[in-house]
Amino acid sequence: MQGFLNFITGPSEEAVNLRRKNIFKIIPMTNPDGVIVGNYRTGLEGNDLNRRFTNPSPKLHPIVVAIRKLLSDINKRSTELYPICSFVDIHGHSRKKSVFMYGPDYALYSNKYFKMRILPKLLDEQSAAFRYHSCKFRVEKAKLSTARVVVNKEFGVMSCFTLEASMHGYIDENRKT
């Protein structure tokens, strides 16, 4: 997250062009209550917030309710057909190495199949830490209530990803950690 914030607010030509063409809504931390007591997955109430996007409780999951409201408001106010071009939920991964993405599942014949893979492919070309071949583009049953799946289905955002960055480093081109 810090690297992204440094880049997108920086003076590079790419960052300036991105800011000129896009509006970024950045929520730098969705689980401060849990993190402050050492939980990286669950909030103080013991729930994994990323599994509460289908039907969040205003009392127990207020940040999830707020994110859903933000997305809904953007869609309602916009005159564009698809006002949100991408949604990226950034996580730390506790088992796999490197940086990779989970994304939606589109049929091979769909025009969305390749369009949705552009962002992960560009990241792969820009960073040795990112591994395109570690990305998964499917929705497992256990992931149906996650942010990326709910935002894709309920808010119509084609490019919905969970960006996973390993807590254990990355594997370089020589297969060394």
N, C-alpha and C positions, 0 to 999 in steps of 0.2 A: 504494500500500500504506500509506504513512504517513497519508494522508488517511482511509482506512478505519479504521486503528487509532485515530486521534484521535477519529473519530466514535463507533466502537463502544464505546470505553472512556470516553466523555464523559458529561456529566450531562444531556444532552437527554432529553426524555420518550420520543422514538422509540428512542433507544439503550437506555434503561432497560427499555422494554417488550420490545425485541428480546432483550436479555440475560436477561430474566425467562422468556421463552418458548423460547429456543434455547440450545444449547451450540455455541460457535464453536471449531473447531480451526483454528488459524492457523499456517501455516508461512511466515514472512516472507521467506525466501530459500532457494531450492533449488539455487542454483548459486554459492555463495560462492567456491569454488576458481577457477572460470572468471572470475567478475567481478573478482576481485582482480588478475588479470593482463590485464584489458581485454576479455575475451570476454563478450558478452551472450547468445549463443546456445549456446555449447559449453562443456563442462567442460574440465579439464586434459587429459583423455584424447582430446579432439577430437570427442566425440559430442554431438549435440544431445539433451539430457536429455529434452526433451518428445517425442522420437521413440522413446523406449525403454520406454514403459509396457507394451507387450505382453509382453516377455520380458527384463526387466532383469537385468544381471549384478550379483551381490552385490559383486563386487570393483570393477567399473568404474562402477556406478550405484547406490551404496548408498542415496542419498537417495530414489531412485525405489522401491527395494525397501522402504524404511521407510514411504513413503507408502502403498504397496499393503498393507503389513501393518497399518497404522493403520486403513485403510478396512475391511479384512477383519475385524479385531478388533471394530470397531464393529458390523458386520453380525452377527457371531457372538454377541456379548453381548446384543444387543437382542432384546426380545420383540415389537417393532413390525415390521410388514410392510416398511415402507420407513424405516429409521432415519436415513438421510442424506437430508435434504430438498434440498440443493443442494451443488454443488461448483463453485468458481470459481477458475480458474487465471489469475493476473494476469501479463500480459506487456507489454513495451514494443514498439511497432510501428515499424519502420524506414522505412516508405514512406507509408502512408495517414495522413491527419490525423484528429484528434478522438479520441473514446473510443467504442468499439463492442464488440460481442460476436460470437463464433462459438458456435453452439449445435447441438444434435442435430436430426436430421431426422425429423419425425413426419408421417404421412399426414394430410391435411386432415380426414378423417373421424374421426381418433383424438381422444379426449378430452384427450390430452397435447399436441395441437397448439397450443391456445391457452394452456393452463396453463403451459407451458414459456416462453411469451413474456411472461409477467407481469413478471418481474424486469427484463428489458431495457426494457420499456415504462415501468415505474416510474422507472428510472434516467433515461430520456429526459425524463420530466416534471419531474425534480428538478434536472437539470443542463444548462446550455447547451453544455457540452463533450461530452455524450453524444449520439450520433446513432443513433436506432433504425433509421433507413433505411439505415445503413451496416452493420447486423448481417446476418450470414448464418447461416441455419439449414439447413445441409446438411453432409454428410460426404463430403469428396473422398477419393479413393484414397490420396493422399499423407498424409492426416491420420489414417489408421486406427490408428496406434500412438501417438497423442497422448493426454495425460492425459484430456482431456474425453471423447474417444470411448471409451477403454478403461474409464473409470469408469462411463460410461453403460451400456455393454454388459455388462461383467463384474460390476459391483457393483450394477446396477439403479437407479442414481440418475437420475431423470428430468431434472432441471434441472442439466445439466453445461455449463459455459461456459468459454471462454477470453475474458477481459476484456482487450482490447487498448487501450492508451493510447499515443497517438502520441508519438514523440520529437521531433516538429516542431510541436507546438501543435495548436490546433483551429480549425475554421471556425465563426465566429459566425453569428447569424441574418441578418446582412447579407452573408454569404459572404466575410467578411474573415478572414484568418488571425490 
